[in-house]
Amino acid sequence: MSRSFGVDLRGIIELLSQHLYSSPRVYVRELLQNATDAITARGEGPARIVIEPAEQTGDGTLRISDSGIGLTEDEVHTLLSTLGRTSKRDELGFARQDFLGQFGVGLLSCFLVADEIRLVSRSAKGGPAVRWTAEGNGTYEVVADDSARAEIGTTVTLVPRRDAEHWLQQDMVTALAKEFGELLPVEVLVAQLRLTQPELPWLRRPAEPDGDFHDRMSTYCERTFGFRPFEVLPLNVPTVGLTGAAFVMPDAAHPGSRQAHRIYLKQMLVGDSVEGLLPDWAYFVRCAVNTSALRPTASREALYQDETLLAVRDELGSVLKDWLVRLGATEPERATRLLGEHQLGMKSVALVDDELLRLVEHWLPFETTDGHVTLRQFRRKYASVLYTPDVDEFRQLAPVAQAQGLGLLNAGYAYDAELMKRLTEVDGAAAARRVVPGELLATMDNADPVIEADLKASLKLAGAVLDRHDCEAVPREFDPVSLPALLITDADRERVRDTEQISEQSDPLWAQLLGQLSGPASTASQQLVLNTRNPLVRRLSELTDPALAELTVESLYVHALLQSRRPMRPKDTAALNRSFLDLLDRAVRR
């Protein structure tokens, strides 16, 4: 036996009116929307909406009247008192695409501020006027009353809820009506004050010079979004009836910052912090647009994520990208300034777009051994871009690479390493290559055999020091002479070493698991490359005192570790303190 669902009408009204919408403020938008749809449905006669706040009605209520098509008694039952029957709405002609929404459902938002909704309507189709009264408890009453209203149209009266009276007062109603409805194609009056403006603000006026348009829209952007834009870009996507403007932010914004666009649907404000209109990479752009084809969500406070929105997003992304390419070609100084402010966003889109990749290559500076230069300048000098994906590693290796005549690029910042890989995909494997620190050994000269032999003898005296730090010494001759030692790490062996260190500090079960993951024992994970051209290293080869040899070698190791800017382990910190205090003690005793 089939049964029907039991529905608590009062609960449904509470769900729709109190949980569908983010704030009671939307009740003004829903009233304006229904009135505008009614005027659109009529298609003739005056197009006017009149709002009378509580101060004007004199009894604490709010009234809104329109010159729309009005409703018959049957339509009142179907559209205002039945939830979810969309097929019947279609039959009555209230599902046309040029309507902002559907009659009735939005009206329930008024229960956010009202205990009672009273509606009086006379239909253009004829018949007597109708009174409809709804209570917040889910009950309603419909009465045919031909004397209730003489003109065609509808009047809605809200009786405020306790503690919600301020929502119906003039200052609040005027502010909300202006925010939501100032661009509506009908005349909106609040307490005899006209709120609507004659045209969309981003439409260019006849014979308006470019400079005047830019200044006018910059002022609009400052008033709307709070910043003076770097650039104003007109937007026009005829397929979805979209017009508007994009405003490029002048200052840096975080790539993860939320997009906040001002979007109108058929000239009714959807919201001023709507996301998803632009691609994620365009986080530094804010838009104000009006569209006739994008779909709002059920609450009409955001855009529905469908194929149409995806297509619009791609189209607007192309507009921004084309402008960036033109800017780089025609105004290089402005392009450099813009890229400097928004480099993370530009880099992110350059990973998937070849034109933006060339723009970044041409205008964005990178940190290199030749200073801060553009990627194109760097590639002109060096056949292949050698890079390291770690900032600290770059700072350690840069002096040595520079002294050897090698060009090295710091790709340790966001998206840089990915950009280098993208460069090899576009221009071939030889375009860029990651440098392994151990490669620098191949560019260094071997040490003098006599000095190397003497040095190894001294290092043998300090062998325990290097074993303690999982390090081996490698004598080499390299520039700069002022650098006594360079610490080079093998990444794979370093991972094994870190795993062993964690195992020592973990409980037995976790330590056993880590031991299984780490694999077999490995050789030293670090190489202390001693510069035999350096006077201090040369004197090291003359040492015969084991204690002094250990102290000197450990001091060189700690100095090289500090220069590498890698995190120090507890035993490294202990070595730093020990070597410093021992050296200080020897100096004092002398």
Helices and strands as residue ranges (DSSP letters): H 9-14, I 15-19, H 26-42, E 48-52, H 54-57, E 62-66, H 73-75, I 76-80, H 86-91, G 106-112, E 114-122, E 130-135, E 140-144, E 153-160, G 165-168, H 170-181, E 187-190, E 193-194, H 210-225, E 231-237, G 238-240, E 242-248, E 261-265, E 268-274, G 280-282, E 285-291, H 307-330, H 332-341, H 343-350, H 354-363, E 365-368, E 371-374, H 375-381, E 385-388, H 391-403, E 408-410, H 416-427, G 429-431, E 432-434, H 439-443, E 445-446, H 449-461, H 463-468, E 471-477, E 485-489, H 491-504, H 508-518, E 526-531, H 535-540, H 546-564, H 570-589
